[in-house]
Amino acid sequence: RIKQPSPKIINSSLVIMASRPRRCIGIVRETYNAWERRSPLTPNHVRGLVKSGVRVLVEPSFHRVFTDNEYAAVGAEITHDLAEASVIFGVKQIPEERLMKDKTYLFFSHTIK
């Protein structure tokens, strides 16, 4: 009989099994508009995700309202490669040629009805 690892309790409500692969998300650098400074997640959001066991990859950006150093200080990895992220967050759509196969993309939308 194989002994299963004990669950690790975080914030008394989240259980992460040591044997599970680590979840990984990415924050894309905004390129749709040169003036775009918004970010889909703040460093405080990232801190919470990292503390709960989520790996967060952030594409570097000189324009984003939060600096790369602010994200790195809360545990994010600053990288040009988001290939390991299963979910990628952004504010605006990214160019079609930058879309990676087998990824989930979450972007904000302003839809006119």
Residue, then its C-alpha position, 0 to 999 in steps of 0.5 A: r500500500i502506497k502512503q499518500p502525502s498529508p494535505k497542507i492546510i493554508n488559510s484554514s480553507l485551502v487544501i493543497m496536496a504535495s503530490r499535485p503538480r503546482r498550478c501556474i498562471g501568467i500575466v501577459r505584457e499589454t501590447y494592444n495599446a501603447w498607453e495601456r498601463r492597467s494590469p489584470l492582477t495587482p501585486n497584492h492579488v499575486r501575493g495571495l496566489v503565491k501563498s496558496g501555492v500558485r506559481v505566477l509568471v509575469e511578462p516584464s513591462f515598462h508601461r504597467v502601473f505596477t513595476d516588475n520589482e513589485y511583482a517579484a517582491v511578492g513571489a512572482e517570477i518575471t519572465h518573457d516565457l509564459a509557456e508553463a502557465s496554463v491560464i494567462f491573464g490580460v487586460k486587452q487581447i493579444p495579437e493572434e500570432r502570440l497565442m499559444k496552443d492549449k492555453t486558457y486566456l482571460f481578458f476583460s471585455h467592453t462589449i457594446k450592446 
